[in-house]
Structures are given as C-alpha cells and as structure tokens.
Amino acid sequence: MRVPLLDLTRQHERVREAVASRVQAVFESQQFILGQTVADFEKAFCDYTGCAHAVGMSSGTDAQLAILMAMGIGPGDAVVTTPYTFFATAGCLHRVGAEPVFVDIRPDTLHLDAEKLREYLTGRGPRAADGTVRTARGNRLRAVMPVHLFGACCDMDALEEVTAAFGLPIIEDAAQAIGSEFAGKNGGTARAGTFGQSAWFSFFPTKNLGAAGDAGVTVCRSGEFAAKLRSTRNHGMTQQYHHDTVGGNFRLDALQAAVLLAKLPLVEEWNAARRHNADLYRAALGDLSDRVTLPAEPWRPAGLVNHHTYHQYVIRAERRDELQRHLAAAGIGQAIYYPVPLPLQECFAYLGHQPGDFPEAERAARESLALPVFPELRAEEIAAVAAAIHSFYRG
Ligand SMILES: Cc1ncc(COP(=O)(O)O)c(C=O)c1O
C-alpha cells in the first residue's frame, strides 16, 4: 500500500465549500489588501489561541522578521535559539544583522535545553553595569527564541525561570504549534504564543492550519508592540506616506485570511485526529523500543487536551538512512526534519562551529525520521507504515 507523507487533497474535500464561499466574498468586496477579512482572521486567531493581539503577516518568516525589526534588533545584538529547527529561525537573525547564538537541545523533547541555556548565560560572566549580557563576540543578548518543535510546547516554566534571571525576553517560534498547550507551575493551562513577549506562527500549506500559499501571523501581549508590528508590516507607515521607521511589505493577503478563516474552526478537530494517529503508532510500534524511540509527550501526564498537536510525528531510528530507503521502496512517505543542524550550515560557517559542538542536535539530525500523521490518514495506512518498519527491523 502506498502511503503519502501528506495528502492535502483529502483535507480539501472537507473544506471545499467553506473556502470557496469565503474566497468568493473577498472577490465580491475587491478588498485584497488588509481590510475586514484580515481583521476578522486576527480576531478569530486571538480567540482560539488566547493571544492578546494578532497581526497577520505574509509568512512565518516575515512574521519573525517583523518582530525583530520592531524590537530594533540588528548589528551589535545577539539572540539565543536552538540549533535544531527549520532554517528561518536563525536565518532571520542573520538577515537583520544580529548574531545567532545556539544552545543545544534536550535529547528527549528536542527542544532548547533550559539547563544548557543557564550554563551558557552563567558562563558569560558577570553582567555589565547596564545589566546586559554579551556574547564572546561582544554582541548584546536581546532575546531567547525557543521553538515549539513538531507541535509540543517547550518547558516554558524552566525557560522563563532562566531568562527572567538574566532579564531576557522570550520570543516564541510557534510556527509548528497552533493550539499546543502547556500547564505552568502556577496551574494555568495556556496555548503556544501566549508565554513570551511575542511569538509567530506559520500557515505554510503543510502546517496544521495551512493557507493556500504563504501566510503567517505575529502575536504579542502589548497593544503598543502590536501597533509597531502593524506599522512594520506596512513599510513603517503610521499615517499614509509618513514613515516613522523602515518596515517592509509583510502584509497578510485578504484571500489567505479568507482561507484561514474557513479552516480555523476545524483545527481543534484536526489536532485531535493527529493525536489519535500518534496513539495508533504508539500501539503499533511499542514493541520496537530497542530500535525506535517514539516522540516524547512531556505534557500528556498533565491531562492537557492539546498536550501535543503532532505537526510532525518524528521518531528516532537506529540505522535511520537504511530505514528511510526501505520505506521509500515500499511506497511510504517519510522525511528528515532536519538533516543538518543550523550551526553546521554552510551559510553560518563564519560563526566557527565544528561538528561535536552541539552533540544532541547532531544526533537528532542523524536519527530523526518523520512518518505520515496528517488528520485524514486512515488506520490501515498507519498499520501499513508500522508493518514496513517491523519488516525492516525484524525481517
Ligand atoms: C519552526 C519554523 N519556524 C519558522 C518557519 C517559517 O515559516 P514560513 O515557512 O511560513 O515562512 C517554519 C515554517 O516551516 C517553521 O517550521
């Protein structure tokens, strides 16, 4: 049986009419840039995630860029992030002229490790008289950017404790984590995007909430910062043709907002279906624990509904490359997220990192393999994936 890694046509069958009618309404209005549809989506997104303010952007990458620009992060600044994520997280730091600083991941969740972050920050020595922490290159640390990778929230309590001690704000990369929940020590459950000073999400078509092209959103706590983001996404304009700052064209299209508005009410159901699929894998692959490590579910014991939203179902596999070839030959979709840790990317050679500097990220890059998990996946397809993995390890 052939099993695709992702088949968006199955989702489209479900949303065809809702999308068509919302898109039609935009055509009728002929309001393609910003306007009511974008404002309606921003409001609906806040209602779903619990974020105070949402500002629609042209992509997740542009959403991150807008945050960095609105914070005035640039040359002379540095931001800490994870070495094991999609490229944009660090690429945007480079683009604004800031230094990307990498701190290794936890081996279980593959998230930025709060203890290693503490070690790194403590190792920077006493803070300067103005309270700043500087990197070895002399740049001023401005923020920490954890990534809620694959759909599980980072340990926000641990990260907040460390960042607060060093006076650094958290900016969340929630690109892969719409709806993902975390229960803080103080007992409250909250969704990705509400923990940091600001955050961004991606609506790349393959995401749990996908647009019909590129789209994203920034969210934040402060109304003042939201106003800055609105101006940044529109060339730094606060009043027509008056530019207080230099921004960009990072606007969310009304047509994309229409698609997102049609799909948003189904995200909760889709996230539940992804979790159900993960449970089927857990049952089917549990006996291979000597060969395969299944994704960690750190917040499941807390009883949260969206303890994981499985944007990707990523296992760690012994002889990963051989397994990948075996699955490909059997017609089973799979992918490696991500084969090269960011510090070892050619474009970051100037940072001077060597293999061995980020052992956990490097191990994850060698062992990780994503299996199909999309909501419309059928139980017999999951059984076929599991059978192919069994046949590889047990013959
Ligand atoms: C973790 C992470 N950060 C940032 C992005 C960038 O989002 P976009 O592709 O919408 O620009 C993505 C998208 O794939 C992502 O997965």
The ligand as a Gaussian input file, in Angstrom:
#p B3LYP/6-31G(d) Opt

LIG

0 1
 C        9.961000      26.202000      13.122000
 C        9.651000      27.095000      11.962000
 N        9.991000      28.395000      12.027000
 C        9.715000      29.237000      11.023000
 C        9.083000      28.821000       9.881000
 C        8.877000      29.789000       8.766000
 O        7.556000      29.875000       8.334000
 P        7.179000      30.168000       6.797000
 O        7.518000      28.950000       6.004000
 O        5.697000      30.420000       6.854000
 O        7.927000      31.355000       6.355000
 C        8.698000      27.490000       9.771000
 C        7.996000      27.014000       8.561000
 O        8.199000      25.992000       8.008000
 C        8.989000      26.597000      10.839000
 O        8.651000      25.308000      10.775000

